[in-house]
């Protein structure tokens, strides 16, 4: 009886692992295709067909997109928005989540209801645009960071995480002369690194991938982030970002698009593995406490 049960468990594990492996392969194939096409000789791409491994390697697409500073400038803009915007997000979110984690805060429930209300309803695109315009943030990089300074969902999860920190640690710090901000930055935040790292990656990915706000608020193409440039190339099929002196017969628009996609995706993929281990611990702890 136990042998049949063990055999059944093994068969079930085999089926589960097979399904997971098949799903993983289906998810990886598009990435392999994009990467392979970007390194494939344009003549081979012109013949068509599915390419998962280049028969003839070529760096023509990468030489083309790097022949001017357009892509590098957009990359620097995206890096600036991601780094500065994430720091702003973490600062504002933690400054608001910490007092809301205290039951003795007056009006705490009213403020929380207001935060929850923003998760269900929005002011709309046009009112938001007029607010940004009246604050004179249009055509500046601040328009891509300030309006999204706080995520309501991340705020609530971080508040719950703060509530799980023992009050005795904060009381001890206050006895030693720490102010509320001192307790936050010296005690609470160091103990909340898993949650902060998790939300840092959430915010960073959102900043790196945003393009709609840039299209809406930024008119100067020298301030476009890399995702807007990618949109121009992939969606609008405008591939002239490189040296126009290069022979068009030596380049294919498809290889250019794939090269830009690889270039735009690679930085966030390099950062992701270093913060992935904090995901489960950071989010689950903040979601089950309080």
Phi, psi and omega in degrees: 000314179294328179294318178296320179294318178296318179295319178297319178297321179294319178295320178296317178298322179297318179294317181297313180294326178295317179295316179296319179295317178297319178296319179298319179296318178297327179283329184279329184305314178300322178294319178297321180296314179299314181295318182293316181296324181294335181255008183267147177300133182304328179296321178291322178296323181296333179286346177083184180098169180277129182238114175248345176211122185296131173280325177232112183284146179204143176252020184300318182295319180288323175297325181292311185288338178262007181287343172231172182270010183300309183290319179296322178296317178295324178296317178297322177297315180295319179297317179298313180298318183293313183291305183293317180298320179294319177298319177297316179301310182295320181295309183292321181295315180292322179294331179270326182289325184296309178293328179290344178280353182264119183297335184276000179291127180288136180074016183299314182294323179295317179295319179296321177296322176296321177295316179296325179299322180291340177284337182259327184228150179232155178291341179103164185291313185293312176301321178297319179297318181293326177296313179298319181293316181292334175277002178059040178261351181296146180064024173232157180289341177296334179294343179266354185239317186291313182299335180250036185294329183228130172263126183299318180297311180297325179298314182292318179295318179293324176299315178297324177295316179298325180295337180279352179280130183302136179294335181299326179295318180290321179297321179295319179295321180291326176297326179281000174105008180285140172279179179298318177293324177296319177297319181298310187277336183260334184245304189291308183296318176300328178280349184251023183301320177302315179292318181296320178294322178297311181289331175299319179290321177302311181294319183296317179297320179296317179293319183294325185268354185287138175220334184296314179296325178293319177295325184283320189254340186254120177261334181278115183291347175285349178253009178290135170287170187294332181290327177290319176297320177297321177298317180299325184279313187279312186276313183270357176058035175258099188260006183275077175245355183248197183288120181286352178281347178290136182298125180298335180291341182266003184222148178238136179304326181296317180295325178295314180298316181294322179295320178292322177298315178299315182296322182282335183269331188301315183301315182289331176292328179287330181278326187305313184299332182285339181249355185298324184296340181273351187302299186298314182295315184292312184287316183294318179298319180286342185265344184252349181263156177079000000 
